Amino acid sequence: SRLHCPRVINNIYFDSFELCSFMDNIEGVADRFKIRLRWYGELSGTIQPVLQIKIKNGFSGRKVEYQIDKLALNSGVLWTELRNLIRRCLPEECISLFDFHYYPVVMNSYWREYFVSADGYFRLTIDKSVKYFYQMGSPYPNIENFDSLKDELVMEIKYPVDLDTISHNVTSWFPLRVSKNSKYISGVVLNVGE
């Protein structure tokens, strides 16, 4: 059944100048993380974002979130100004990590639908109409020029790690190939290649 109403999700992915998070993913490093700013609704204007650090340990993952004050995101505000506003909202233990992964690389925006199994253990999301806005090298946010992958649709199933042995009972109902996916990686590869 539906978990809640569909909505538009927007993200800005930050990385080091050398794209360490990107490279860790491409190289299959088991323990890695990525930093993104997430908000819902309109892509630009006044946004109420959350900074998320997605931590991956092998096949399991978790998120740490930090609420950020409202920001004005538009093509006329400098990235340095936005980064400083974000940085001021972070706790001391997170600042050095953000300072190292300081560069906005890709922004994306997509439509997400949410579903949950009858027992409540399996959550399914379907993402479509994904737009990728490349950010590297620009002093201002690019909120106008985007790329997309034709007919891209991402379905993700999330469940507690202890249910991994029975997850095939759920995934076998879908005539799809199971693969890993990262919209951050897709956005970088789409814009600069591998």
C-alpha positions in Angstrom: 0.0 0.0 0.0 1.0 3.6 -0.4 3.1 4.9 2.5 2.4 8.6 1.9 1.9 11.0 -1.0 4.4 11.2 -3.8 6.7 14.2 -3.9 9.6 15.8 -5.6 13.0 15.2 -4.0 16.0 17.4 -4.6 19.7 16.8 -3.7 23.0 18.4 -4.0 26.0 16.0 -3.7 29.2 17.3 -2.2 32.6 15.7 -2.7 36.3 16.4 -2.3 38.1 18.2 -5.1 39.5 14.7 -6.1 36.0 13.2 -6.0 37.0 10.7 -3.3 33.4 9.6 -2.6 32.8 9.0 -6.3 36.0 7.0 -6.7 35.3 4.9 -3.5 32.0 3.9 -5.1 33.4 3.1 -8.5 36.2 1.1 -7.0 33.8 -0.9 -4.8 35.2 0.3 -1.4 33.0 -1.5 1.2 33.1 1.2 3.9 32.4 4.6 2.3 30.1 7.6 2.7 28.7 10.5 0.7 27.4 13.9 1.7 24.2 15.4 0.2 21.9 18.3 0.9 18.3 17.2 0.6 15.0 19.1 0.4 11.5 18.5 -0.9 9.3 20.5 -3.3 10.5 23.2 -5.6 14.1 23.0 -6.9 14.9 26.7 -6.3 13.7 29.5 -4.0 13.6 29.3 -0.3 14.4 25.7 0.8 14.4 23.9 4.1 17.2 21.4 3.6 18.8 18.6 5.7 22.4 17.7 5.3 22.7 13.9 5.1 25.8 11.8 5.5 25.1 8.4 4.0 27.3 5.8 5.5 27.8 2.4 3.8 29.3 -0.6 5.6 29.4 -3.5 3.2 25.8 -4.2 2.2 24.1 -2.2 4.9 23.8 1.5 5.2 22.6 4.3 7.4 22.1 8.1 7.4 23.0 10.8 9.8 21.0 14.0 9.3 21.6 17.6 10.3 18.8 20.2 10.0 20.0 23.3 8.1 18.4 26.7 8.4 16.3 27.9 5.5 18.4 28.9 2.4 17.7 30.9 -0.7 18.8 28.7 -3.6 18.9 30.4 -6.9 21.3 31.0 -9.8 22.4 34.3 -8.4 23.8 33.2 -5.0 27.5 32.1 -4.8 28.3 28.5 -3.8 30.8 29.9 -1.3 27.9 31.7 0.5 25.7 28.6 0.5 28.5 26.4 1.8 29.2 28.9 4.6 25.5 29.0 5.6 25.4 25.2 5.7 28.7 24.9 7.6 27.3 27.3 10.3 24.5 24.8 11.1 26.7 21.8 11.5 27.9 20.4 14.9 31.7 20.6 15.5 32.3 16.9 14.9 30.9 17.2 11.3 32.7 20.4 10.2 36.0 18.9 9.2 34.3 16.2 7.1 32.2 18.8 5.3 35.3 21.0 4.8 37.0 18.1 3.0 33.9 17.3 0.9 33.2 20.9 0.2 32.6 20.9 -3.6 29.1 20.8 -5.1 29.3 18.2 -7.9 25.8 17.2 -9.0 22.3 18.4 -8.2 19.4 16.2 -9.0 15.6 16.4 -8.8 13.0 13.6 -9.2 9.5 12.4 -8.5 9.3 9.7 -5.8 6.4 7.3 -4.9 6.4 5.4 -1.6 5.0 2.0 -0.7 5.1 -0.4 2.2 4.5 -4.1 2.6 1.5 -5.3 4.7 3.8 -6.3 7.5 5.5 -2.9 7.4 9.0 -4.5 7.1 9.7 -3.8 3.4 9.6 -0.3 2.0 9.6 0.3 -1.8 10.3 3.6 -3.5 9.9 4.4 -7.2 11.9 7.3 -8.6 11.2 8.8 -12.1 11.7 11.9 -14.1 15.3 12.2 -12.8 17.1 15.4 -13.8 20.8 15.9 -13.3 22.3 19.4 -13.0 26.1 19.4 -13.2 27.7 21.8 -10.7 31.5 21.4 -11.0 33.5 24.5 -11.9 30.6 26.9 -11.6 30.6 29.7 -8.9 26.8 29.7 -8.9 24.2 26.9 -8.7 23.2 25.5 -12.1 19.4 25.1 -11.7 18.5 25.4 -15.4 20.7 23.2 -17.6 20.1 19.5 -17.0 20.6 16.1 -18.5 18.5 13.0 -18.0 18.6 9.3 -18.9 15.8 8.4 -21.2 13.1 6.5 -19.4 15.1 6.1 -16.2 13.1 4.5 -13.4 14.7 3.5 -10.1 12.9 1.1 -7.8 14.5 0.6 -4.4 13.5 -1.9 -1.7 14.7 -1.2 1.9 14.4 -3.6 4.8 16.1 -4.4 8.1 19.4 -6.2 7.7 18.2 -9.2 9.7 15.5 -9.9 6.9 18.1 -10.2 4.2 17.7 -14.0 4.0 14.0 -13.6 3.1 14.3 -10.5 0.9 14.3 -12.7 -2.2 10.6 -13.6 -1.4 9.8 -9.9 -2.1 12.2 -9.2 -5.0 11.2 -12.4 -6.9 7.8 -10.8 -7.6 9.4 -8.2 -9.8 10.6 -9.2 -13.3 13.6 -6.9 -13.0 17.4 -7.3 -12.7 18.7 -6.4 -9.2 21.6 -4.0 -9.4 23.2 -1.3 -7.3 22.4 2.3 -8.2 23.6 5.7 -7.1 22.1 8.8 -8.5 25.2 10.7 -7.5 27.4 8.3 -9.6 24.9 8.4 -12.5 25.0 12.2 -12.5 28.7 12.4 -12.6 29.1 9.7 -15.3 26.4 11.3 -17.4 28.2 14.6 -17.3 31.9 13.7 -17.4 32.1 10.0 -18.2 33.8 7.4 -16.1 
